[in-house]
Amino acid sequence: MVENDNLLLGICGSPRNQGTEFAVEYALDYAAKKFGFETEFWTVRGKTIKFCVHCDYCIREKKGCMQVDNLAELYPILEKAKFLLFGTPIFQGNLSGQLKTIMDRCRALVAKNSEVFKNKVGAALAVGGDRNGGQEIAIRSILDFYQQNHIICVSGGAFGANLGASLWTKDLGKKGVEQDEEGLKGIRKVVKRLAEFKK
């Protein structure tokens, strides 16, 4: 699989079409219009995503994952994209189970090719109903995944998006994100930093 140096893949880890989906799509739209990224959006919504069961098929066979589900369509996009943006809603103070399962299941890609993620560039955003509902914890979990897999982690920098983009819905879903100008500013900062790694 040849990597596309201009492709930004946005993954929405929410099973609903609400704030997180809006935030990821906002980021992709901004990236395309402002910095000329090619973008692709992938959502867990409506998808069948099975847990990693640590069967070690991917280690033994080096042919990918033995699970048959919708991640088969995501794997080649993950391989192709140079830039990654993972977005998650906050579930119980951390990232969604769906996004965590995607990260767990990426083991199959790494088992097949240990450098599949090396030097890709990744950023994160998290959307919570409370101002301090776990957004930074969720973002750190995403950044830990990036670091473990040799993905270059970026943020929006100090003063507003230290680790990534943190959004607050005030329990208003999509409407709340649309009204969270500080959170949207954080997204723009993160995307600007991603763009600095474009060739």
ZISUL-V691485 format. One record per residue. N is the residue number from 1. RES is the residue in one small letter. D_CENTER is the distance of its C-alpha to the mean C-alpha in whole Angstrom. Layout:
[[N;RES;D_CENTER] [N;RES;D_CENTER]]
This chain:
[[1;m;20] [2;v;21] [3;e;18] [4;n;17] [5;d;17] [6;n;16] [7;l;14] [8;l;10] [9;l;8] [10;g;6] [11;i;5] [12;c;7] [13;g;7] [14;s;11] [15;p;14] [16;r;16] [17;n;16] [18;q;16] [19;g;14] [20;t;11] [21;e;11] [22;f;13] [23;a;11] [24;v;8] [25;e;12] [26;y;13] [27;a;11] [28;l;11] [29;d;15] [30;y;16] [31;a;14] [32;a;17] [33;k;20] [34;k;20] [35;f;19] [36;g;19] [37;f;16] [38;e;16] [39;t;13] [40;e;12] [41;f;10] [42;w;9] [43;t;10] [44;v;11] [45;r;14] [46;g;17] [47;k;16] [48;t;18] [49;i;16] [50;k;18] [51;f;18] [52;c;18] [53;v;22] [54;h;22] [55;c;25] [56;d;25] [57;y;25] [58;c;22] [59;i;24] [60;r;28] [61;e;27] [62;k;24] [63;k;24] [64;g;20] [65;c;20] [66;m;23] [67;q;21] [68;v;22] [69;d;19] [70;n;16] [71;l;14] [72;a;17] [73;e;16] [74;l;12] [75;y;13] [76;p;15] [77;i;13] [78;l;10] [79;e;14] [80;k;15] [81;a;12] [82;k;13] [83;f;10] [84;l;6] [85;l;4] [86;f;1] [87;g;5] [88;t;7] [89;p;11] [90;i;13] [91;f;15] [92;q;18] [93;g;17] [94;n;14] [95;l;11] [96;s;11] [97;g;13] [98;q;11] [99;l;8] [100;k;10] [101;t;12] [102;i;10] [103;m;9] [104;d;13] [105;r;14] [106;c;13] [107;r;16] [108;a;18] [109;l;16] [110;v;17] [111;a;20] [112;k;21] [113;n;20] [114;s;20] [115;e;19] [116;v;16] [117;f;13] [118;k;16] [119;n;16] [120;k;13] [121;v;11] [122;g;8] [123;a;7] [124;a;6] [125;l;7] [126;a;9] [127;v;12] [128;g;15] [129;g;19] [130;d;21] [131;r;20] [132;n;20] [133;g;19] [134;g;16] [135;q;13] [136;e;14] [137;i;14] [138;a;11] [139;i;9] [140;r;12] [141;s;11] [142;i;7] [143;l;10] [144;d;12] [145;f;10] [146;y;10] [147;q;13] [148;q;15] [149;n;14] [150;h;15] [151;i;12] [152;i;13] [153;c;12] [154;v;12] [155;s;13] [156;g;15] [157;g;18] [158;a;21] [159;f;22] [160;g;19] [161;a;16] [162;n;17] [163;l;13] [164;g;11] [165;a;11] [166;s;13] [167;l;14] [168;w;18] [169;t;19] [170;k;22] [171;d;22] [172;l;22] [173;g;19] [174;k;18] [175;k;21] [176;g;20] [177;v;17] [178;e;19] [179;q;22] [180;d;20] [181;e;21] [182;e;20] [183;g;16] [184;l;16] [185;k;18] [186;g;15] [187;i;13] [188;r;15] [189;k;16] [190;v;12] [191;v;13] [192;k;16] [193;r;15] [194;l;13] [195;a;16] [196;e;18] [197;f;17] [198;k;18] [199;k;21]]
